[in-house]
Amino acid sequence: MLDIIIIALRAIQFLFAIIVLGLTGHIASYGGSPSQVSFMIFVSVWTVLALIYLTFTPKFVPSIAHVFAIMALDALTMLFWFAGFIALAVFRHDISDTGVEINYSDIFSACSLLSNICPTMEAAVVFGALEWALFVSTTVLAALEAFSNRSRSKSSAGPGV
């Protein structure tokens, strides 16, 4: 039952990573891509690559699927998503630093001139936050698995180990 839940979470993580990649790629297509947008593109690609390892190695190559490596990769990806969606949200709040030549201090007038960028950025932030929440849950599940395996191996080991 837990395997089905983890596979479903991994599928949703993959879907959200592709969505964020598309949204941030759209923002970057306007030119002058800020570092926050570039970081979210990196995190999306990182997630797709990490999910390949996290999803397939426990089933098909268990010899390289160490429980602590899975936990560490989940935790690192979770931290990347947290940093990425927070940085993009702060950037969205201070849209005057987009690199686009608009010198308005009022965010609403800047967003009305960049009508496609602001809603797209907001959607990327929301999906990034949801992706972070999904990675929190899989990190917790991976940590529970890692530490339950550790306690089982200690209890099954003989004396003096």
C-alpha positions in Angstrom: 0.0 0.0 0.0 2.8 2.4 0.9 4.5 1.6 -2.5 1.4 2.8 -4.3 1.3 6.0 -2.4 5.0 6.7 -3.1 4.5 6.0 -6.8 1.5 8.3 -6.9 3.5 11.1 -5.1 6.4 10.6 -7.5 4.1 10.9 -10.5 2.6 14.1 -9.2 6.1 15.4 -8.5 7.0 14.7 -12.1 3.9 16.4 -13.4 4.4 19.5 -11.3 8.1 19.7 -12.3 7.1 19.6 -15.9 4.5 22.3 -15.3 6.9 24.6 -13.5 9.5 24.0 -16.2 7.0 25.1 -18.8 5.9 28.1 -16.9 9.4 29.3 -16.0 10.5 28.6 -19.6 7.7 30.8 -20.8 8.8 33.6 -18.5 12.5 33.2 -19.6 11.4 33.4 -23.3 10.7 37.1 -22.8 14.5 37.6 -22.5 16.6 39.0 -19.7 15.8 36.0 -17.5 16.4 36.8 -13.9 18.4 34.4 -11.7 15.2 33.4 -9.8 13.6 32.1 -12.9 16.8 30.4 -14.1 17.0 28.7 -10.7 13.5 27.4 -11.0 14.3 26.0 -14.4 17.3 24.3 -12.9 15.3 22.9 -10.0 12.7 21.5 -12.5 15.3 19.7 -14.5 17.1 18.5 -11.4 13.8 17.1 -10.1 13.2 15.2 -13.3 16.6 13.7 -13.1 16.3 13.0 -9.4 12.9 11.3 -9.9 14.5 8.9 -12.4 16.8 7.7 -9.6 14.2 7.9 -6.8 11.5 6.0 -8.8 13.3 3.4 -10.7 16.4 2.3 -8.7 14.5 0.8 -5.7 12.6 -1.4 -8.1 15.1 -2.3 -10.9 18.6 -1.7 -9.4 18.2 -2.1 -5.6 22.0 -2.5 -5.2 22.5 1.3 -5.8 19.3 2.4 -4.1 20.6 3.1 -0.6 18.0 4.2 1.8 20.1 7.1 3.1 20.9 8.2 -0.5 17.2 8.3 -1.3 16.5 10.3 1.9 19.4 12.7 1.1 18.3 13.2 -2.5 14.7 13.8 -1.4 15.8 16.3 1.2 18.1 18.2 -1.1 15.4 18.4 -3.8 13.0 19.6 -1.1 15.4 22.4 -0.1 15.9 23.4 -3.7 12.1 23.7 -4.2 11.8 25.7 -1.0 14.5 28.1 -2.0 13.2 28.4 -5.5 9.6 29.1 -4.8 10.4 31.6 -2.1 12.9 33.4 -4.3 10.5 33.6 -7.2 7.7 34.8 -4.8 9.9 37.6 -3.5 10.9 38.5 -7.0 7.2 38.5 -8.1 6.6 40.9 -5.2 9.4 43.2 -6.4 8.7 43.0 -10.1 10.5 46.2 -10.9 13.9 44.3 -11.0 12.9 42.0 -13.8 15.5 43.3 -16.2 12.7 44.5 -18.5 13.0 48.3 -18.9 10.1 49.3 -16.7 10.9 51.6 -13.8 7.6 51.5 -12.0 7.6 51.1 -8.3 3.9 50.2 -8.4 3.7 46.4 -8.9 0.2 46.5 -10.4 1.1 48.9 -13.2 4.2 46.8 -14.0 2.0 43.7 -14.1 -0.6 45.4 -16.3 2.2 46.1 -18.8 3.6 42.6 -18.5 0.2 40.9 -18.5 1.5 37.4 -19.4 4.5 37.4 -17.1 2.9 38.1 -13.7 0.1 35.4 -13.7 2.6 32.9 -15.1 5.1 33.7 -12.4 2.3 33.4 -9.8 1.4 30.0 -11.1 5.0 28.9 -11.1 5.2 30.0 -7.4 2.1 28.0 -6.5 3.2 24.9 -8.3 6.6 25.3 -6.7 5.1 25.5 -3.3 3.0 22.4 -3.9 6.1 20.6 -5.2 7.9 21.5 -2.1 5.0 20.1 0.0 5.1 16.9 -2.0 8.9 16.6 -1.4 8.4 17.2 2.3 6.0 14.2 2.4 8.3 11.9 0.5 11.3 13.0 2.5 9.5 12.1 5.7 8.5 8.8 4.2 12.1 8.2 3.1 13.4 9.1 6.6 10.9 6.8 8.3 12.0 4.0 5.9 15.7 4.7 6.5 15.5 4.8 10.2 13.1 1.8 10.5 15.6 -0.2 8.4 18.4 0.9 10.6 16.7 -0.1 13.8 15.7 -3.4 12.3 19.2 -4.2 11.2 20.5 -3.3 14.7 18.0 -5.5 16.5 18.6 -8.4 14.2 22.4 -8.2 14.5 24.0 -10.4 16.9 25.8 -9.3 20.1 28.9 -7.2 19.8 27.8 -5.6 16.5 
